[in-house]
Amino acid sequence: MTQTSKTVIVVGAGASGCMAAVTLAKRGMRVLLFDRNPKIGRKLLITGKGRCNVTNNCDTDTLIASVTTNSRFLYSAFSAFSPQDTMSFFETNGVPLKTERGQRVFPVSDKSMDIIDCFFKLIKKLHIQLINEDVTGLLISQGKAVGVKTDTRTYHGDAVIVCCGGCSYPQTGSDGYGYTLAKQAGHTITDVKPSLVPVVVKEKWCADLQGLSLKNISLKVLNDKNKAVYSDFGEMMFTHFGVTGPVVLSASAHMNLKKCCEYRIVIDLKPALSTEQLDKRLQKDIENNINKDIINSLSQLLPKKIIPTIVGLSEIPPHTKCNELTKAQRNSLAEVLKNLTMTFKEFRPIEEAIVTSGGVCVKEINPKTMESKLCENLYFAGEVIDVDAYTGGFNLQIAFSTGYLAGISI
């Protein structure tokens, strides 16, 4: 490979930073890749519960529709580097992938470390200089980014890409210092808040169900006007504080606390059954356990751990015999099963959010290049920008696409 004299500084060795660095190096640039952590991809390591949901195997329209903030800004980035390009990138570089439910793409190994190893091997192969120092500021001269400074020295370059994440999971290095760098160049940072974050609810019974995961449920979020702002089907989990899991995390992105803070989360535990079908199913279970207590008669319908809670919410005495159960009580039981309702209290702290909503204002970034409109030769990529999406591989695709576009633009 013939190297040019151009040096590019990439701040942050996460998904967008690694993709930007590799893209630049493949095109002959000298790349200095900075990260305060001794190992790259700390946040990649924990994504997808350690499996790394690298992208979503979908078309551009679905991809755009899955971006909840500033989706139109990403048209050029997604056109430059699509989900199919992401899949080809990793498979070409030795990471076999598989597509699962919801078109979510994972390494066949189910190990996020394979994605990190892929980037690390490319960093070594392409002679990218990995520097384990904390970037504390930008060097700006005559309206141009000309380098960065660290705690120990300054580094000069022909361009700088800031891609050091938002402020969720700060233990991975994503603690908001990218916003500080952006502000030094005059950029506006929009309101930063958690997105894709677990939800705290007011109901105390949730704590009794801590650790219980539910599959194939439907969820809807109702605002203070009883209007559904979000609905989905999938998996969730109860915690000591409330609820989490894929459908809950995606729902959180639609809960705008500036517009409403009195949301209700309604779970249908049996979405495949109509109310009439569920009633017939309950009658069958009751007939099969006619001499048993109701609390001991629903194990074919529900996980054992949730039965006492459901019976309690139905206001049925737990030791009521099945042969004593009234139609009104059976209807009450069905109502709870179809409308298990929790009251929103608050989000968990932003440190627990999967992604950050808010960041560098997209109006100040050229969407066709990712270059700052305020400071020449300064680029942005990834979560530091005010863009975010649902769970399902969409946020990592944003990182890869914007990192790639910044790289080819330089």
C-alpha positions as CSV (number, residue, x, y, z in Angstrom):
1,M,0.0,0.0,0.0
2,T,1.3,3.4,-0.9
3,Q,0.8,5.9,1.9
4,T,0.1,9.6,1.3
5,S,1.5,12.3,3.5
6,K,-2.0,13.0,4.9
7,T,-2.5,12.2,8.6
8,V,-5.9,11.7,10.0
9,I,-6.7,11.6,13.7
10,V,-9.6,9.5,14.9
11,V,-10.8,10.1,18.4
12,G,-12.5,7.0,19.9
13,A,-11.9,3.4,19.0
14,G,-15.5,2.2,19.2
15,A,-17.7,1.0,16.3
16,S,-17.6,4.3,14.3
17,G,-14.0,5.1,15.1
18,C,-12.7,1.7,14.1
19,M,-14.7,1.7,10.9
20,A,-13.5,5.2,10.1
21,A,-9.9,4.3,10.8
22,V,-9.9,1.1,8.7
23,T,-11.6,3.0,5.8
24,L,-9.0,5.7,5.9
25,A,-6.0,3.3,6.1
26,K,-7.3,1.2,3.2
27,R,-7.2,4.4,1.2
28,G,-3.6,5.1,2.1
29,M,-3.9,7.5,4.9
30,R,-1.7,7.6,8.0
31,V,-4.2,7.1,10.8
32,L,-3.7,7.9,14.5
33,L,-6.5,6.2,16.5
34,F,-7.0,7.5,20.0
35,D,-8.8,5.8,22.9
36,R,-8.5,6.3,26.6
37,N,-9.1,2.6,27.2
38,P,-6.2,0.1,26.7
39,K,-8.5,-2.1,24.5
40,I,-10.6,-1.1,21.6
41,G,-14.4,-1.6,21.3
42,R,-15.3,-1.6,25.0
43,K,-18.9,-0.8,24.3
44,L,-19.1,-3.3,21.3
45,L,-18.1,-6.0,23.8
46,I,-21.3,-5.6,25.8
47,T,-23.8,-5.0,23.0
48,G,-26.5,-7.6,22.3
49,K,-25.9,-9.1,25.7
50,G,-22.3,-9.9,24.7
51,R,-23.4,-11.3,21.3
52,C,-23.1,-8.0,19.3
53,N,-26.1,-7.3,17.1
54,V,-23.9,-5.8,14.3
55,T,-26.7,-4.7,12.0
56,N,-30.2,-5.4,10.8
57,N,-30.6,-7.3,7.5
58,C,-33.1,-4.9,6.1
59,D,-33.6,-2.4,3.2
60,T,-33.0,1.3,3.3
61,D,-36.6,2.2,3.9
62,T,-36.9,0.0,6.9
63,L,-33.5,1.3,8.2
64,I,-34.6,4.9,7.9
65,A,-38.0,4.1,9.5
66,S,-36.1,2.6,12.5
67,V,-34.2,5.8,13.2
68,T,-36.1,7.8,15.8
69,T,-34.1,11.0,15.7
70,N,-33.1,12.9,12.6
71,S,-33.5,10.0,10.2
72,R,-33.3,12.1,7.0
73,F,-29.8,13.2,8.0
74,L,-28.6,9.7,7.5
75,Y,-29.7,9.0,3.9
76,S,-26.3,9.7,2.5
77,A,-24.5,7.6,5.1
78,F,-26.8,4.6,4.6
79,S,-26.4,5.0,0.9
80,A,-22.7,5.0,1.2
81,F,-22.6,2.0,3.6
82,S,-25.7,-0.2,3.9
83,P,-26.5,-3.1,6.2
84,Q,-25.5,-5.4,3.4
85,D,-22.1,-3.6,3.2
86,T,-21.6,-4.1,6.9
87,M,-22.4,-7.8,6.6
88,S,-20.0,-8.2,3.6
89,F,-17.3,-6.3,5.5
90,F,-17.3,-8.7,8.5
91,E,-17.7,-11.9,6.5
92,T,-15.0,-10.9,4.1
93,N,-12.7,-10.3,7.1
94,G,-13.4,-13.7,8.6
95,V,-16.5,-13.3,10.8
96,P,-19.4,-15.5,9.6
97,L,-22.7,-13.9,10.4
98,K,-26.3,-15.2,10.9
99,T,-29.7,-13.5,10.7
100,E,-32.2,-14.1,13.5
101,R,-35.7,-13.0,14.3
102,G,-36.5,-9.4,13.4
103,Q,-33.7,-9.5,10.8
104,R,-31.1,-9.0,13.6
105,V,-27.6,-10.0,12.5
106,F,-25.1,-11.6,14.9
107,P,-21.8,-13.4,14.6
108,V,-22.4,-17.2,14.1
109,S,-20.2,-17.7,17.2
110,D,-22.5,-15.4,19.3
111,K,-19.4,-13.7,20.6
112,S,-19.0,-9.9,20.3
113,M,-15.3,-10.5,20.8
114,D,-15.1,-11.8,17.2
115,I,-16.1,-8.3,16.0
116,I,-13.5,-6.6,18.1
117,D,-10.8,-9.1,17.1
118,C,-11.7,-8.4,13.4
119,F,-11.1,-4.7,13.9
120,F,-8.0,-5.3,15.9
121,K,-6.4,-7.5,13.2
122,L,-7.2,-4.9,10.6
123,I,-5.7,-2.1,12.7
124,K,-2.5,-4.1,12.9
125,K,-2.5,-5.2,9.3
126,L,-3.1,-1.6,8.0
127,H,-0.5,-0.2,10.4
128,I,-3.0,2.1,12.1
129,Q,-1.3,3.7,15.1
130,L,-3.4,2.9,18.2
131,I,-2.7,5.5,20.9
132,N,-3.9,4.9,24.5
133,E,-4.1,8.5,25.6
134,D,-7.0,10.8,26.8
135,V,-7.7,13.5,24.2
136,T,-8.4,16.7,26.1
137,G,-8.9,19.2,23.3
138,L,-8.9,20.0,19.7
139,L,-6.2,22.1,17.9
140,I,-7.9,24.6,15.7
141,S,-6.1,27.2,13.5
142,Q,-7.8,29.7,11.2
143,G,-11.1,27.8,11.3
144,K,-9.5,24.4,10.6
145,A,-9.0,21.4,12.8
146,V,-5.2,20.7,12.8
147,G,-4.8,18.2,15.6
148,V,-5.5,17.2,19.1
149,K,-3.9,17.6,22.5
150,T,-3.7,15.0,25.2
151,D,-2.5,15.1,28.8
152,T,1.1,14.6,27.7
153,R,1.5,16.2,24.3
154,T,0.0,17.5,21.0
155,Y,-0.6,15.6,17.8
156,H,-1.0,17.3,14.4
157,G,-3.1,16.0,11.5
158,D,-4.7,17.1,8.3
159,A,-8.2,16.1,9.6
160,V,-9.9,15.0,12.8
161,I,-12.8,12.7,13.3
162,V,-14.6,12.9,16.6
163,C,-16.4,9.6,17.3
164,C,-16.1,8.9,21.0
165,G,-19.7,8.1,21.7
166,G,-22.4,9.7,23.8
167,C,-22.7,9.5,27.6
168,S,-24.3,6.1,28.2
169,Y,-22.2,3.3,29.7
170,P,-19.4,5.7,30.8
171,Q,-17.3,2.8,32.1
172,T,-16.7,2.0,28.4
173,G,-15.2,5.4,27.8
174,S,-18.5,6.8,26.4
175,D,-18.8,9.6,29.0
176,G,-19.7,12.7,26.9
177,Y,-16.2,14.1,26.4
178,G,-17.0,14.1,22.6
179,Y,-19.5,16.9,23.3
180,T,-16.7,18.9,25.0
181,L,-14.5,18.6,21.9
182,A,-17.5,19.6,19.7
183,K,-18.2,22.7,21.8
184,Q,-14.6,23.8,21.4
185,A,-15.3,24.1,17.6
186,G,-18.4,26.1,18.3
187,H,-21.0,23.3,17.9
188,T,-24.4,23.2,19.6
189,I,-25.2,20.1,21.7
190,T,-28.9,19.3,21.7
191,D,-30.5,18.1,24.9
192,V,-28.8,14.9,26.0
193,K,-31.1,12.2,27.5
194,P,-31.2,8.4,27.7
195,S,-32.7,6.4,24.9
196,L,-33.3,2.7,24.8
197,V,-33.3,2.6,28.6
198,P,-35.0,0.5,31.2
199,V,-38.1,1.9,32.9
200,V,-38.9,2.3,36.5
201,V,-42.6,1.8,37.4
202,K,-44.6,2.6,40.4
203,E,-46.1,-0.8,41.0
204,K,-44.3,-2.7,43.8
205,W,-45.3,-6.1,42.6
206,C,-42.7,-5.9,39.8
207,A,-40.0,-6.5,42.3
208,D,-41.6,-9.9,43.1
209,L,-41.1,-10.9,39.5
210,Q,-37.4,-9.8,39.3
211,G,-35.5,-11.8,36.8
212,L,-38.6,-13.2,35.0
213,S,-38.3,-13.0,31.2
214,L,-41.4,-13.2,29.0
215,K,-41.4,-14.0,25.3
216,N,-44.1,-13.5,22.7
217,I,-45.9,-10.8,24.6
218,S,-47.3,-7.6,23.1
219,L,-46.7,-4.2,24.7
220,K,-48.2,-0.8,24.2
221,V,-47.5,2.6,25.8
222,L,-50.4,4.9,26.5
223,N,-50.0,8.6,27.2
224,D,-52.1,10.8,29.5
225,K,-54.8,11.1,26.8
226,N,-55.1,7.3,26.6
227,K,-53.5,7.3,23.1
228,A,-51.0,4.6,22.2
229,V,-47.6,6.2,21.4
230,Y,-45.9,2.8,20.7
231,S,-46.8,-0.8,20.4
232,D,-44.6,-3.9,19.8
233,F,-44.4,-7.6,20.1
234,G,-41.4,-9.6,21.5
235,E,-39.5,-10.1,24.7
236,M,-39.3,-8.2,28.1
237,M,-38.0,-8.8,31.6
238,F,-39.0,-7.7,35.1
239,T,-36.4,-6.2,37.4
240,H,-36.3,-5.0,41.0
241,F,-37.2,-1.5,39.7
242,G,-39.6,-2.2,36.9
243,V,-39.1,-3.5,33.4
244,T,-36.5,-3.9,30.6
245,G,-35.8,-6.0,27.6
246,P,-36.1,-5.3,23.8
247,V,-39.7,-4.1,23.6
248,V,-39.3,-2.0,26.7
249,L,-36.1,-0.4,25.5
250,S,-37.6,0.5,22.1
251,A,-40.7,1.8,23.8
252,S,-38.6,4.2,25.9
253,A,-37.5,6.0,22.7
254,H,-41.1,7.1,22.2
255,M,-41.7,8.3,25.7
256,N,-41.2,12.1,25.5
257,L,-41.2,13.5,29.0
258,K,-41.5,17.0,27.7
259,K,-44.9,16.1,26.2
260,C,-46.1,13.7,28.9
261,C,-44.8,12.0,32.0
262,E,-47.9,10.0,32.9
263,Y,-47.4,7.0,30.6
264,R,-48.9,3.6,31.2
265,I,-47.3,0.4,30.0
266,V,-49.8,-2.3,29.1
267,I,-48.8,-5.9,28.5
268,D,-50.8,-8.5,26.8
269,L,-49.5,-11.8,28.1
270,K,-51.5,-13.8,25.5
271,P,-51.6,-11.8,22.3
272,A,-52.2,-14.8,20.1
273,L,-55.6,-15.4,21.8
274,S,-58.7,-13.2,21.5
275,T,-60.6,-12.5,24.7
276,E,-63.1,-15.2,23.8
277,Q,-60.4,-17.7,23.0
278,L,-58.6,-16.9,26.3
279,D,-61.8,-17.4,28.2
280,K,-62.3,-20.9,26.6
281,R,-58.7,-21.7,27.5
282,L,-59.3,-20.6,31.1
283,Q,-62.4,-22.7,31.3
284,K,-60.5,-25.7,30.0
285,D,-57.7,-25.3,32.6
286,I,-60.2,-24.8,35.4
287,E,-62.1,-28.0,34.4
288,N,-58.8,-29.9,34.4
289,N,-58.1,-28.7,37.9
290,I,-61.6,-28.6,39.3
291,N,-60.7,-29.5,42.9
292,K,-57.5,-27.4,43.1
293,D,-56.9,-23.9,44.3
294,I,-56.8,-21.4,41.4
295,I,-53.3,-20.4,42.3
296,N,-52.2,-24.0,41.6
297,S,-54.2,-24.3,38.4
298,L,-52.5,-22.0,35.8
299,S,-49.1,-23.6,35.3
300,Q,-50.0,-24.6,31.8
301,L,-50.9,-21.1,30.9
302,L,-48.3,-19.0,32.7
303,P,-44.8,-19.1,34.2
304,K,-45.0,-20.3,37.8
305,K,-43.4,-17.1,39.2
306,I,-46.0,-14.8,37.8
307,I,-49.1,-16.7,38.8
308,P,-49.5,-15.3,42.4
309,T,-49.2,-11.8,41.0
310,I,-51.8,-12.3,38.3
311,V,-54.2,-13.9,40.7
312,G,-53.7,-11.1,43.2
313,L,-54.3,-8.4,40.6
314,S,-57.4,-10.2,39.6
315,E,-58.6,-9.8,43.2
316,I,-59.3,-13.5,43.5
317,P,-58.5,-15.1,46.9
318,P,-55.5,-17.4,46.0
319,H,-57.0,-20.5,47.7
320,T,-60.3,-20.2,45.9
321,K,-61.2,-23.7,44.5
322,C,-61.6,-23.9,40.7
323,N,-65.1,-25.3,41.2
324,E,-66.0,-22.2,43.2
325,L,-64.7,-19.7,40.6
326,T,-67.4,-17.3,39.4
327,K,-67.7,-16.0,35.8
328,A,-67.0,-12.5,37.1
329,Q,-63.7,-13.8,38.6
330,R,-62.8,-15.6,35.4
331,N,-63.4,-12.4,33.4
332,S,-61.3,-10.4,35.9
333,L,-58.5,-13.0,35.4
334,A,-58.7,-12.7,31.6
335,E,-58.7,-8.9,31.8
336,V,-55.4,-8.9,33.8
337,L,-53.9,-11.4,31.4
338,K,-54.7,-9.2,28.4
339,N,-54.0,-5.8,30.1
340,L,-51.3,-6.2,32.7
341,T,-50.8,-2.5,33.4
342,M,-47.8,-0.6,35.0
343,T,-47.5,3.1,35.7
344,F,-44.3,4.9,34.4
345,K,-42.3,6.6,37.2
346,E,-39.0,7.5,35.5
347,F,-36.2,6.2,33.3
348,R,-33.2,4.6,34.8
349,P,-30.0,6.8,34.7
350,I,-28.5,7.7,31.4
351,E,-25.5,5.6,32.4
352,E,-27.7,2.5,31.9
353,A,-29.1,3.6,28.6
354,I,-28.0,1.6,25.5
355,V,-27.6,4.8,23.5
356,T,-27.7,8.6,24.1
357,S,-30.4,10.7,22.5
358,G,-29.1,14.2,21.7
359,G,-25.6,15.3,20.8
360,V,-23.9,17.4,18.1
361,C,-26.7,19.3,16.2
362,V,-27.1,17.7,12.7
363,K,-27.8,21.1,11.2
364,E,-24.1,21.9,11.8
365,I,-22.8,18.8,10.0
366,N,-22.8,18.2,6.3
367,P,-24.8,15.0,5.9
368,K,-23.1,14.1,2.6
369,T,-19.6,14.1,4.2
370,M,-20.0,14.2,8.0
371,E,-17.8,17.3,8.0
372,S,-18.5,20.2,10.4
373,K,-20.0,23.2,8.8
374,L,-18.3,25.4,11.4
375,C,-14.8,24.0,11.4
376,E,-13.0,22.8,8.3
377,N,-11.4,19.3,8.4
378,L,-13.4,18.4,11.5
379,Y,-15.7,15.4,11.1
380,F,-18.2,13.5,13.4
381,A,-19.4,9.9,13.4
382,G,-21.5,7.7,15.6
383,E,-23.3,8.3,18.8
384,V,-21.8,11.7,19.4
385,I,-24.2,13.0,16.7
386,D,-27.8,13.7,17.5
387,V,-29.1,10.5,15.9
388,D,-30.5,7.3,17.5
389,A,-32.7,4.4,16.6
390,Y,-34.5,1.3,17.9
391,T,-32.8,-1.8,19.2
392,G,-32.1,-4.4,16.6
393,G,-28.7,-3.5,15.2
394,F,-29.8,-0.1,13.9
395,N,-27.6,2.0,16.2
396,L,-24.5,0.0,15.3
397,Q,-25.4,0.5,11.6
398,I,-25.5,4.2,12.2
399,A,-22.0,4.0,13.7
400,F,-20.6,2.0,10.8
401,S,-22.2,4.1,8.1
402,T,-21.2,7.5,9.5
403,G,-17.7,6.3,10.3
404,Y,-17.3,4.9,6.7
405,L,-18.7,8.1,5.1
406,A,-16.4,10.3,7.2
407,G,-13.5,8.1,6.1
408,I,-14.2,8.2,2.3
409,S,-15.0,11.9,2.5
410,I,-11.6,12.7,3.8
